[in-house]
C-alpha cells in the first residue's frame, strides 16, 4: 500500500510494508525541486535515517531497477 500527497514544496510518497512478518517501517519519499529524500524510522536507535539523492541519481535508480545485472 502507498499514499501520495502534494504539499507546498514537495510531493510525499509513503510506502507501507504489508503482509507477513517481519514487517519493515514505512518508507517516506519526498520529491523536492532540487533533490529527493528517502526516510525510514529505525526503532532500534529511535531515529529517522535519511538518504538524499540528486534528481539524476533518482533517474538512474529508477532505470537500474528494471535492468539485468551488469555495468551500464
C-alpha positions in Angstrom: 0.0 0.0 0.0 1.2 3.5 -0.6 -0.1 7.1 -0.4 0.8 10.2 -2.5 0.4 13.7 -1.1 1.2 17.0 -2.8 2.4 19.7 -0.4 3.6 23.3 -1.0 7.2 22.4 -2.0 7.3 18.6 -2.2 5.4 15.5 -3.3 5.4 12.9 -0.5 5.1 9.2 -1.2 4.7 6.8 1.7 5.2 3.1 1.2 3.7 0.8 3.8 5.0 -2.7 4.2 2.1 -5.1 4.3 2.0 -8.9 4.5 3.6 -11.5 6.7 6.2 -10.7 9.4 8.8 -9.4 9.7 7.4 -6.1 8.5 9.6 -3.0 7.9 8.9 0.6 8.9 7.2 2.9 6.4 9.4 4.4 3.7 8.8 8.1 3.0 10.0 9.6 -0.3 10.0 13.4 -0.6 10.3 14.8 -4.1 11.7 18.4 -3.9 12.6 20.5 -6.9 16.4 20.1 -6.3 16.6 16.6 -4.7 14.7 13.5 -3.4 14.9 12.3 0.1 14.2 8.7 1.3 13.4 8.3 5.0 12.8 5.3 7.3 12.4 5.2 11.1 14.8 3.0 12.9 13.2 1.7 16.1 16.5 0.2 17.4 18.1 3.6 17.5 14.9 5.7 17.8 15.8 8.0 14.9 14.9 8.6 11.2 17.5 7.6 8.6 17.5 10.0 5.7 19.2 9.5 2.3 19.4 12.4 -0.1 19.6 11.7 -3.9 20.0 14.2 -6.7 17.4 14.1 -9.4 19.9 12.4 -11.8 20.6 9.7 -9.2 16.9 9.0 -8.8 16.5 8.7 -12.6 19.4 6.3 -12.6 17.9 4.3 -9.7 14.6 4.0 -11.5 16.2 2.9 -14.7 18.5 0.4 -12.9 15.7 -1.4 -11.2 14.4 -2.8 -14.5 17.7 -3.7 -16.0 19.6 -7.0 -15.8 22.9 -7.4 -13.9 25.8 -5.5 -15.4 27.5 -2.1 -15.6 25.7 0.5 -17.6 
